[in-house]
């Protein structure tokens, strides 16, 4: 259901207002050739009927059991083989419409990709953005941050948590050469609900998109109505290049990459063109440098058939960044300068980033030095099924398993493949333990829990591609179902899509533009019962983890958006859409 088709239902705070529906579904529908699972929250008889009222399937005496994460008593029903059409599931005095169509997720897949277009740090024209248009933003000159930390007054120090004080003991990275002249860095995506731009999260987002295209090109439409549409390049690659062009500008003169480009504090809830604060190039970081090297080496392979000159620029920049990394092998976490209070994205380890970078460079060049480097770092990595900004080992695994393949040799293919398959079994166990089939452990609903679900979906999709296992495929599909309404909140986490959808994300343009509907195609971080704001704890109390969610703008800890939450969802949705296209 597209935005503006009809006014969506509001999120409902648990325990208040009318009870949520007993029947929970993927609110965008189901595909005829794939499983069609729904969850019911009451025991009893359920009957599925077709558009003519004829009985299609009967579920007698359904019994429910407790789902730990949500506290609900639930049962999952498999609707079975259904032809395209409209159906109704009735039980316990309620009915829920269910639709089966040939391509149920094409529109939302396109919207999730175009959601990144709305995050562009650029002018958005009405012909592409509609009512979400806005003038060019952040057009000032950026300065390199070279301010030393000031002395911290004792009364201030006393209020700083111990772990932050320990972090402040990490020395800041040394500047390189003379301070560069202020300059404008064009393009890139606003990272999340604010207007900062960050190399590490951007590189991970790029990788999700490029691998989605490499593995499931038929799952990515080529007409998203963005400025580059029709130029002979797939639009998912056009959109990704917008971020890559910005990333190329983030390399320092010695090969290292600045960690981020932001103001020194978050702006208020204003439109991007009204945010005129001074922007700063933060100190460099090893993680950002390795992430950029990996993403650019990957891009050099993907874009070569379309623009060899751009591919060469990506590769030469990546090689220069790798040279800096080899000259700086010591591990040093990134630290924000004390007065630079924008997003942190700190990471205490960089072996996973270096592993990913070495894999991508080996795939791009075929040079054994990169394979040897990747083998060395591979011995240190443990989390081959994770694909977030802090843990990128899974992206190295993607490269080895689907690009390098047997060319990776015994360690980077044979050994890695077996290790990956073993570890991806854990994701399936999490799904089986959840009453809603959600790949988030009941005790691990963190800030951006949607990333956990979609990262596990990616791992299970990769397992399916390697083994053909349908149980892995079906468990991955449940994560798309979860994002689109099959959950304890009966809510679609994607703006603009679903009967009951997120309406008030923590996203500055959606709040400041004066338009009732939020910017479409953005996915909320979802429930979070860890590291919550105190206002959340006071408001929701001791609520089950899967219901620890508030659809209100103030609550970034559960309702923010982020480009690297959109991107694994794109990977997942593109895979399942590609299966529908294949069977047309």
Rosetta blueprint (number, residue, H / E / L):
1 X L
2 X L
3 X L
4 X L
5 X L
6 X L
7 X L
8 X L
9 X E
10 X L
11 X L
12 X L
13 X L
14 X L
15 X L
16 X L
17 X L
18 X L
19 X L
20 X L
21 X L
22 X L
23 X E
24 X E
25 X L
26 X L
27 X L
28 X L
29 X L
30 X E
31 X L
32 X L
33 X L
34 X L
35 X L
36 X L
37 X E
38 X E
39 X E
40 X E
41 X L
42 X L
43 X L
44 X E
45 X E
46 X E
47 X E
48 X E
49 X E
50 X E
51 X L
52 X L
53 X L
54 X L
55 X E
56 X E
57 X E
58 X E
59 X E
60 X E
61 X E
62 X E
63 X L
64 X L
65 X E
66 X E
67 X L
68 X L
69 X L
70 X L
71 X L
72 X L
73 X E
74 X E
75 X E
76 X E
77 X E
78 X E
79 X L
80 X L
81 X L
82 X L
83 X L
84 X L
85 X E
86 X E
87 X E
88 X E
89 X E
90 X E
91 X E
92 X L
93 X L
94 X E
95 X E
96 X E
97 X E
98 X E
99 X E
100 X E
101 X L
102 X L
103 X L
104 X L
105 X L
106 X H
107 X H
108 X H
109 X H
110 X H
111 X H
112 X H
113 X H
114 X H
115 X H
116 X H
117 X H
118 X L
119 X L
120 X E
121 X L
122 X L
123 X L
124 X E
125 X L
126 X H
127 X H
128 X H
129 X H
130 X H
131 X H
132 X H
133 X L
134 X E
135 X L
136 X L
137 X L
138 X L
139 X L
140 X L
141 X L
142 X E
143 X E
144 X E
145 X L
146 X L
147 X L
148 X L
149 X L
150 X L
151 X L
152 X L
153 X L
154 X H
155 X H
156 X H
157 X H
158 X L
159 X L
160 X L
161 X L
162 X H
163 X H
164 X H
165 X H
166 X H
167 X H
168 X L
169 X L
170 X L
171 X L
172 X L
173 X L
174 X L
175 X L
176 X L
177 X L
178 X L
179 X L
180 X L
181 X L
182 X L
183 X E
184 X L
185 X L
186 X L
187 X L
188 X L
189 X E
190 X L
191 X L
192 X E
193 X L
194 X L
195 X L
196 X L
197 X E
198 X E
199 X H
200 X H
201 X H
202 X H
203 X H
204 X H
205 X H
206 X H
207 X H
208 X H
209 X H
210 X H
211 X H
212 X H
213 X H
214 X H
215 X H
216 X L
217 X H
218 X H
219 X H
220 X L
221 X L
222 X L
223 X L
224 X L
225 X L
226 X L
227 X L
228 X L
229 X L
230 X L
231 X L
232 X L
233 X L
234 X L
235 X H
236 X H
237 X H
238 X H
239 X H
240 X H
241 X H
242 X H
243 X H
244 X H
245 X H
246 X H
247 X H
248 X H
249 X L
250 X L
251 X E
252 X L
253 X L
254 X L
255 X L
256 X L
257 X E
258 X E
259 X L
260 X E
261 X E
262 X E
263 X L
264 X L
265 X E
266 X L
267 X L
268 X L
269 X L
270 X L
271 X L
272 X H
273 X H
274 X H
275 X L
276 X L
277 X L
278 X L
279 X L
280 X E
281 X E
282 X L
283 X L
284 X E
285 X L
286 X H
287 X H
288 X H
289 X H
290 X H
291 X H
292 X H
293 X H
294 X H
295 X H
296 X H
297 X H
298 X H
299 X H
300 X H
301 X H
302 X H
303 X L
304 X L
305 X L
306 X L
307 X L
308 X H
309 X H
310 X H
311 X H
312 X H
313 X H
314 X H
315 X H
316 X H
317 X H
318 X H
319 X H
320 X H
321 X H
322 X H
323 X H
324 X H
325 X H
326 X H
327 X H
328 X L
329 X L
330 X L
331 X L
332 X L
333 X L
334 X L
335 X L
336 X L
337 X L
338 X L
339 X L
340 X L
341 X E
342 X L
343 X L
344 X L
345 X L
346 X L
347 X L
348 X L
349 X L
350 X L
351 X H
352 X H
353 X H
354 X H
355 X H
356 X H
357 X H
358 X H
359 X H
360 X H
361 X H
362 X H
363 X H
364 X H
365 X H
366 X L
367 X L
368 X H
369 X H
370 X H
371 X H
372 X H
373 X H
374 X H
375 X H
376 X H
377 X H
378 X H
379 X L
380 X L
381 X L
382 X L
383 X L
384 X L
385 X L
386 X L
387 X L
388 X L
389 X L
390 X L
391 X L
392 X L
393 X H
394 X H
395 X H
396 X H
397 X H
398 X H
399 X H
400 X H
401 X H
402 X H
403 X H
404 X H
405 X H
406 X H
407 X H
408 X H
409 X H
410 X H
411 X H
412 X H
413 X H
414 X H
415 X H
416 X H
417 X H
418 X H
419 X H
420 X H
421 X H
422 X H
423 X H
424 X H
425 X H
426 X H
427 X H
428 X H
429 X H
430 X H
431 X H
432 X H
433 X H
434 X L
435 X L
436 X L
437 X L
438 X L
439 X L
440 X L
441 X L
442 X L
443 X L
444 X L
445 X L
446 X L
447 X L
448 X L
449 X H
450 X H
451 X H
452 X H
453 X H
454 X H
455 X H
456 X H
457 X H
458 X H
459 X H
460 X H
461 X H
462 X H
463 X H
464 X H
465 X H
466 X H
467 X H
468 X L
469 X L
470 X H
471 X H
472 X H
473 X H
474 X H
475 X H
476 X H
477 X H
478 X H
479 X H
480 X H
481 X H
482 X H
483 X H
484 X E
485 X L
486 X L
487 X L
488 X L
489 X L
490 X L
491 X L
492 X E
493 X L
494 X E
495 X L
496 X L
497 X L
498 X L
499 X L
500 X E
501 X E
502 X L
503 X L
504 X L
505 X L
506 X E
507 X L
508 X H
509 X H
510 X H
511 X H
512 X H
513 X L
514 X L
515 X L
516 X L
517 X L
518 X L
519 X L
520 X L
521 X L
522 X L
523 X E
524 X E
525 X L
526 X L
527 X L
528 X L
529 X L
530 X L
531 X L
532 X L
533 X L
534 X H
535 X H
536 X H
537 X H
538 X H
539 X H
540 X H
541 X L
542 X L
543 X L
544 X L
545 X H
546 X H
547 X H
548 X L
549 X L
550 X L
551 X L
552 X L
553 X L
554 X L
555 X L
556 X H
557 X H
558 X H
559 X H
560 X E
561 X E
562 X E
563 X H
564 X H
565 X H
566 X H
567 X H
568 X H
569 X H
570 X H
571 X H
572 X H
573 X H
574 X H
575 X H
576 X H
577 X H
578 X H
579 X H
580 X H
581 X H
582 X H
583 X L
584 X L
